[in-house]
Every structure is written in structure tokens, then in C-alpha cells.
């Protein structure tokens, strides 16, 4: 189901969103680079994509198989308007059967194993 939904929304993605996602892939934060190095090796046999456009949103990391989104949030996500945007975004994703895990960039850099363990737990629940 998610693959169909994902394709549907990918087809509706604007050229500007696709271009922005490509730019974000090239300019990942330090935390995103470290998490991507852990996600891309498929240790749990689950494929993740990075900076993927789903509907009007660009997701940091997305596993269609596990229906899981992982977001690494920098300080800009803690401003009031950004929190409202993130809440609306999470509601949209949830309505399409996707679970969003949010972590602070610094939280991940300080405790990558904790974040990876949480990801592992959620993947096991969802498969």
C-alpha cells in the first residue's frame, strides 16, 4: 500500500520539491551523514531512502517497507511556526500509515546507539 501511495505522491511532487530534495542530499548535516551511514547498510534488511519527496513534504529518511520516517531536527524545528508545520506534516504522514520518529541532531550525535535502538524497535514492531 505504501509503495502505491508513495509513487502516487512522488508523481505529484513539484519539480522544485524534487530539486530541493536533491540539494538536501548533497548538503546533509553531520548528524544526517552519520545516520545515513548506519541506515544504508541494511543491517535490518530494511531499505531506507534519504531526502525523499512524499506529497508536499521532503522526508529525511524513509523506509517504505517499514512505513517508517526518521527525522533529525536542528534548532530551527523548535520555533513555534516550525513546530506547527511539523505537527501538520506528521498528521499527513500518519493519515497515510507512516510513523514518524523525531530526534534532535545533538541527541543523535551524543547518543547514536540510543537512536538506532529506537529505530530497531520500531522496525521490528512494523514488519
C-alpha positions, 0 to 999 in steps of 0.5 A: 500500500505504501509503495502505491501511495508513495509513487502516487505522491512522488508523481505529484511532487513539484519539480522544485520539491524534487530539486530541493530534495536533491540539494538536501542530499548533497548538503546533509548535516553531520548528524544526517551523514552519520545516520545515513551511514548506519541506515544504508547498510541494511543491517535490518534488511530494511531499505531506507531512502534519504531526502525523499519527496512524499506529497508536499513534504521532503522526508529525511529518511524513509523506509517504505517497507517499514512505513517508517520516517526518521527525522533529525531536527536542528534548532530551527524545528523548535520555533513555534511556526516550525513546530506547527508545520511539523505537527501538520506534516506528521498528521499527513504522514500518519493519515497515510500509515507512516510513523514518524520518529523525531530526534534532535541532531545533538541527541543523535550525535551524543547518543547514536546507539540510543537512536538506532535502538529506537529505530530497531524497535520500531522496525521490528514492531512494523514488519 
